[in-house]
Amino acid sequence: MKHITCIEDLRELHKRRVPKAFFDYADRGSYSEDTLRANRDDLQQIKFRQRVLVDVSRRDLSTTILGEPAAMPLILAPVGLLGMQHGDGEIHACRAAQAAGIPFTQSTMSICSIEDIAGAVDKPFWFQLYVMKDRGFIKSLIERAIAAKCSALVLTVDTQVIGQRHQDIKNGMTVPPEWSLAKLFDIASKPDWVSGVLRGKRRTFGNLAGHIKLSEDINTLATWISSQFDTSLNWKDIEWVRGIWPGKLVLKGILDVEDAEEAAKTGAQALVVSNHGGRQLDGAPSSIEVLPEIADTVGSKMEVMFDSGIRSGQDVMRALALGAKSCMIGRAYAYGVGAAGEAGVAKAIDILAKELTTTMGLCGVNTIAEIDDHVLAV
């Protein structure tokens, strides 16, 4: 891994090592991918003020996230199907995050189950929840997260209707994969991926295992999942979740200031400014475009986190300068999972940390608390 210099290097390695359907699942967005591209383009348009002859010998990335100490203002976001990027991918990612001193968030749609991860790591992790129509199942998921001592519940609020991801349809994306001659050739050319996935604990959605009849039948699972996203979901359902979950609550998927104001009334400790990485409403603004107004409006009432588009430590600093208290990364570490498992995730975190501390030094700041819009060029 010593020649890996940036997240794009990990992306290229991931692309070579993992079958196309699973790489595209992690890499691509919805519809025309306008919002996916805007997330990156708008971040890169933000320029820094270079400052010189400032003592930056005391640079320190440490901070707190939801009141807990963190080595840097970074969280591994929930990403589905990590265990199909690399065998036991969720466990590898969680271990890397905990070794780096930052939170890991498990997706509801993960390959490893809550219990698989809890049994493989030493510290609590976060759990992400989709509220589905089957409220009995969702209640049981929350109770399983409580039993696993998860330290925060991340409720995703932007998936009542699922945006179409064209590339997944073209790839015939399923878990396990549907077979075709082209896919067989693709998979046969990636023996390390095959052996890794075969050694993994599971090859289907671990948190759903045993819940529905024939849960190992992917077609049955796909039908059930597609029927479960609840278009009636509303703010009152947050109260229902809070009635079961006793711990810290994060609302992920806020992109509008009026929704942020509603989120602040729920009693949640934090919100995540996110457009789901450009995988939902194509044509929505980039997350960084709406961050400043949301942070100004509710930042004194709850922690504001940022997600969508982070590919560098510079991007982390841009989001912090515009009001975020911490940042979530999804694709940036998923590339690491696909590239090299735990070592790849550790490399992704290390890249971002080194880029962030270097950028802080060149902008004349020593601590995370010092980062505000004064580090940005007008």
Salt bridges, closest charged atoms under 4 A:
GLU8 OE2 - ARG11 NH1 3.33
GLU12 OE2 - ARG11 NH1 3.18
ASP24 OD2 - LYS20 NZ 2.64
ASP27 OD1 - ARG11 NE 2.97
GLU33 OE2 - ARG28 NE 2.92
ASP34 OD1 - ARG37 NH2 2.56
GLU68 OE2 - LYS248 NZ 3.52
GLU115 OE1 - ARG144 NH2 2.86
ASP116 OD2 - ARG202 NE 2.62
ASP134 OD2 - HIS211 NE2 3.02
GLU143 OE2 - LYS139 NZ 2.48
ASP158 OD1 - HIS276 ND1 3.05
ASP186 OD1 - LYS190 NZ 2.55
ASP230 OD2 - ARG135 NH1 3.04
ASP237 OD1 - ARG135 NH2 3.12
GLU262 OE2 - LYS265 NZ 3.26
ASP307 OD2 - LYS252 NZ 3.87
ASP315 OD2 - ARG40 NH1 2.90
ASP315 OD1 - ARG318 NH1 2.82
ASP350 OD2 - LYS354 NZ 3.20
ASP372 OD1 - HIS374 ND1 2.99
ASP373 OD1 - HIS374 ND1 3.65
